Amino acid sequence: MTYSILVFVYRKPGTTPEQFKAHYEGSHVPLIRELAGAHFPLSHTRRYIHRSEGQGEGTTRNATTPASVLIGRQEDFDYDAFAELIFDDATAFQNFFAVMQQPDIAAKMAADEEHFIDRSRLSVVVLGETHVTAKE
């Protein structure tokens, strides 16, 4: 059984959604892959909140770029992306985490994150069971 975590990521103030996504895809994920080496997860999937500039009322944080909320409140969607990282098992995640916490690697990650992430808002959670219902 695989082991999955979700990471909720908020963009740095003054960074547009487009700049955030471009840095995440073009710099940050390649850096994680390089630094983690063989410990990179089986997959690292990023999903971005759809935002429409000037369309509707945003939050203080996203005043001009509100989320396209169908049900719920704008405040529920202040994060800009969430990532699911899937590992073979908990030990594989622990090995990845240990590598990423090494002082030289952690410093490189922090320096890169300073370009586009509000690190004070970053949150990570372990997922439980996954159940999928597909169209027959």
N, C-alpha and C positions, 0 to 999 in steps of 0.2 A: 504494500500500500504506500502510495506517495505521501509526501509531507509538503504542505503548502502554506505560504504566508501571504498576507495582503499588506501592501504598503500604501498609505494615503499620503499624497504629496501635494503641497501647496506652493504656488509660485512665489518668488520673492517680490515684494512690493516694487512697483516700477517696471516690472517685466511683463510684457504682453503675453497672452496665451500662445501666440505664434512663436515668439522668442523662446518661451518656456519649452514648447514641444520640440523646436529645432535643436535646442541645446541637449535636451533629454535624449533625443534619438541620435543626434550627430556626434555628441561628445561623451555624455554620461554613460550610456549603456556600453559603448565600446570600451570605455575606461574600466567599468566593472568587469567586463569580459577579460580584458588584459590583466587586471590585477588579481582576479580570482583564479585565472588559469583553469586547471583541471577541476576546480571546485565550483565553477560557474554552474548555476542551476540547470536542470533539464530544460526548463523554459522560463522566460522572463517576459510576460505579457503586460503591455501597458494599454490602459483605456483612458481616454481623455474626455472630460466633461465638455459637451457642446455648449459654446458660448456665442451669443449674438450681440455684437457691439451696438449699443444704443437701443436695443429691443427690450422694452419693459424695464421694471425697476430691479436694480441689483441690490447687493448688500454694501455695507461700508467698504469692505475689502474688494468687491467686484462691482463698484458703482456703475461703470460703463460697459461691463461685460457680464451681464446676468446669464445664469445657466438656463437652458431650455427645459424648465421643470414642467412635467406633466401632472404629477401629484406630489404634494409636499410643499415645503417652503424654500426660498432661496438660501436661507441660512443652513439648510441641510446639505447644500451642495457647494460650499465655499472652497472645498479642495478642488484641485485642477486635474488630477489624474489619480488613478489607483493602479498598482502593479501587482500581479500575482506571480510569485516565484514558486516553482515546483521543483522539489528535490526527490531523489530516490527514497529517502527516509529521513528520520530525525537526525541520525548521525551525519548524513551528508549535509544537512543544513548546519549543524553544529560545526562541522569542518569549515564550511564556507564562512560562517560568522566569525570563527576564530581567525581565519586568514584576513578577513576584512577589518578586524579589530587590531591587527598588528600595527604598532605606532606609525611606521612609515606609510603603510597603505591607508590607514585611517586618516592621516594628514592629507594625503593626495585626494581622497574622497571628499573630505571636508572642504578643501580648497576649491574643488570643482563645484560642489553643491552651493558654495557661496555665490556663484555666478547666477543661479536661477531658482534655488529652493529656499523657502522660509523654513529653516531647520528647526525653529522653535515650535512649529506646528506639525512636524513629521510624526506619523504614528504607524505602528506595525502590529499586526495581530496574526496569531496562528489560526488557520482554518480547521474546522472539524470535518465531519463526513461530507462527501459530495454525492448528490443524487441528481441524475440527469433524466429528463423525460424528453424523448425525441418524437418528432412526427412519424407516424407509421407509414 
